[in-house]
Amino acid sequence: MKIRFFKAIMAAASLLLLGSCNVDDDYTYYYPSNNIALGIIANASPDSDGLFFYADQNDINQNPLEYTNAAGYYNFYLGDRTFSIQDSDGHELTTLDKTLTAGDFFTLFAVNNLDAIELIAYDDLLEYPAVNHAGIRFINLSPDAPAINIATETDDLATALEFKQATDFMEIPAGTYTITYTDDNDTTLYTDVDMVFTAGKIYTIYTKGYVTPPAGSEDTFSTKRMRNY
């Protein structure tokens, strides 16, 4: 039987991303509290500047969260909550209502272009992977991407994943992989080479950028990996 878990976390720390610092103490574990939910905030809006996230009237991040950055897990009170994002001038850009229950884990993404920016929440499933396995899920957050197919050298991981759609968390044997992202015509959009997945860890990989970047942008279609645990 799998056991839900998570490491002890500091509310102001950053999520472990490629090239950033870990959110949590590497050696301390705890079971989810009966009176809080835990959430990550992430900026996947490709033409946004730094964003400020709010839960009701309470600011979540003190410093602007730049594109492709994430922070958390943060503690949140339970119940019906309204999340919002603001720009650096204090203008509210969009909101999302979400009911939080005890022990919830979730990731709150700012997505889409700035002129159509949205908040979307994905529930995080933090369970011990099987022995010598890692947990992984994929999310398509590239605004102009078609439905994408995702595969390793030997296995299909996702088929026709639409914009804002996420896979369930799945388990794969720990190891090093080449992961290819293709469209329905089998055209390769991007390839992740030498992706290392460590046994016992849990990851989210999301697509970002543009298949066809707008004028002035060099943000081509690629991926970002986050470590949930």
N, C-alpha and C positions, 0 to 999 in steps of 0.2 A: 504494500500500500504506500502511495506517495504521501509525503508530509509537507504541508505548506510551510514556508520559511521565508525569512528575509533578514539581512544583516542590520545591526543597529546603525542608525543614520543620523547625521547632523543636518538640521533643517536648512542651513545656509550653504551646504556643500554642493559640489557639482557632480552630476551623474558621470560615471565612467564612460567617456566617449573615446574614440581613437584620437589621441593627441591631447587629452585633458586629464583632470584628476578624478580620483574615485570619490564617490559620494560617502562611502561608508568605511567603517573600521574593518580591516581584513580578517579579524579573528573573533568578532563578537556576533552572536546570533540571538534572535528573539522571535517569539511568536507574535502575530498581529494583535494589536490592542483591541479591547472590546468597545472602545469609545472614540476611535479615530479611523479615518481612511488615509491612504498614502498615495501621493500623486507626483508625477514628473511633469514639468512644463518644457515644451520644445518649440523652436521656431523653424518651420519648414516652408515659410513664405519667401520665394526667391528674390523678390524685388523690395522686400521690406527693410527698413532700418531696424535699429534695436527696438524691441517691444517690451512693454510692461504688462504683466499678467496680474489679474485681480480675482479674488474670491469674495463675492459680494463687494463690500467697500474696503476690503483688506488687501493691501498690496502683497504679492507673493515674492517677487524679486525686487531687490533694492536697486540693482544696476540693470541697464537695458540688456535684453537677451537678443544677441545677434543671430542672423541667419545661420542655420545648421547647429546652433548651440542648444544645449539642454541643461536643466538643473533639477534636482530633487534626489530622492523622494522627500516631499514636504508632508507635514502633518496637516490634516484638514478635519474640521468639525463635521459631524454627521448631519444628514437631513437634506432638504432641498436647497441647493446652492446655485447661485448665478455666477458663472465665470465670465470674465471679459478681458479684452486687451486694449491698451492705449498706446498711442505713439508718444514720441518724446515731448510733444506739445500738450499732452494731456487729453487729446481727442480720443473718445471711445470709438473703436473700429468695428467691433462685433461682440456678441455675447453668446453664451451657451448655458442652458439650464441642465443641471445634472443632480440626481438624487444619490447621495453617498450613504452607504451602509457600513457597519462595523467590519473591519478587516479587508475592505476593498483596496486593491492596487490598480492604478490607472495611469495612462499617459495622455496629457492634453497637448495637442498639436495646433499651432497656427499654420494654416495651409492656404494654398492658392495665391494668385497674384494679389498685390496690395489693394487694387481697386475692387476686388471681389473676395477679400480675405475672410476666412471662416475659422472657427474653433471646432475641433472634433476630438472626441475622447475615445480612447481605446482601452478596454479592460486588459490588465496584465495578469497573466497566470504564472505565479511563481511557485513552482513545485520542483522538488529534486528530480532532475533527469535520471534515467536509468544509468546503471554503472557504465562508465566509459562512453557516455553520451553527453551531448550539449543540447540545450533548448534553443529554438530559433523561430522567429516569425518574420514575414515580409509585409510591407505596406507600400502601395504605389502612391506617392505624393508628388509626382511630376505633373504640373498643370496641363501640359499639352501632350502627354504621352498617351498612346493608344492602350488598349488592354494588352498587358504584357505576360509573357510566359517566362518562368524562371526554372533553371535546371542546373544540376551539377554535371560532371562528366558522365554519370551513370543513372541519375534519377531526376524525374520531374518533381519540382517543389511547389509550383503554382502554375495554373493555367488561366489565361484570360483575366488577369487581375486588373480591375478597372481603377480609375483615379479615386483615391480615398478608401479603396477596399483593402482589407487586411486578411492575411491567412490566419488560421489558428496557430497557436504555438505547436511546434512539432519537434520531435527528437531526431537527431542525426548522430552517427558515430563520431566521436571526437577525432579531429585530424585537420588536414590541410586540403582545401578545395579550390577549384576554379568554378565560379558561378556565372552563368551566361543569362542575359536578359534579351529576349527577342520579341518581335511583334508577330501578328497573325500570319505575315508573309515569310516568317522565319528569318527576317532581317535582324542581325545582331545590333542591338542598341548600346550595349555596354557589357564588358566582361570584368568581373572581379577575379584577380589572379592571386593565388597563394593566400587565400582567406583561412586563417587558423581559428578553429573552434575548440575551446578547451573543455575537457570533461568536467561536468558539474556546473558549468556556467550557462547563463540564459541571455540571449541576444535579440535585439530588434534591428533589422536592416530595412531602411526605407529608400526609395528612389527619390531623386531630387533633380532640380534644374529643368532644362528644356530640351526636348528632342530637336526643335527648331528655335534657337534663341532669338528673342526680339532684337531689333536694332540696338546696338550699344551694349549688349550683354554677351559675355563669354561663358555664361553658366550653362554648360552643356549637360546632357543627361548623364547622371552618375548615381552613386549610392552613398549612404552614410550608415555606419554601424554604431549602435548604442548597446551597452551592456547593462541589462536590467539587474543582473546579479553576477 
